[in-house]
Amino acid sequence: MSKTAPWKTLLENTLNENKDKSKDIYNVAVGTVEANRPRVRMMVHRGFAPESDILLTTTDIRMNKVNQFHQSFTPNSGSPLEYVFWVDPAMRQFRVQANAYLLPSPSALKQTNPTPLSHYLIQSGIDWEQQRVDIYNQMSRTLRAAFAKPFPPGSHRTWNENLDSYPDKVDADPNDKWYQDGLHNFVLVIIDPVEVDYCDLQTQPNVRKIWRKDANKGWTEEDVHP
């Protein structure tokens, strides 16, 4: 993997310095493309892959965005994605242009592989499946239960459905059926950045920089007008 990107250090410092002021700093706007139209939703930033500038988030294999990633996917170039942080206490924005790849569970991969990982990611030395399992285990019991339930997100709901037979909390116990059901639906979203547009609206005069990844996986930096 390449050496630490300057924007990564700035982003991590910004998050660490403001995490006690607002939990919302880890919520990011994520834009994908469907039928040539933008689709944007809020997701949770799950950190970086070890010793890299690759960002991680997660989703459910049954969600519509999985098909959006698949429709826009190009082998070894991923699915186009924009991943945007607005850190309100610091008045800083990070817009990350990236190529995204999905890593479903091995059991789901037997049925479909919507966005095979690039050669770069495969050769990175990172155990992506272990990253997926580790993040799932770190989640709250309530969130694991949401992945375990048999109702696909966005599917039709009737108010007379009996939900009593499904748990509202799932422990991190690999021997538990509900744990395994949730892990089957749990997808790691691997975000390989190619450009980062940073804007600091608190500093006067305002600061804006753009970093672009070069052919050697290094980063060039340009100062631009806010």
Summary of the structure (lengths in Angstrom):
residues: 226
radius of gyration: 18.5
end to end distance: 31.1
largest distance: 57.9
contacts: 638
relative contact order: 0.18
helix: 28%
strand: 32%
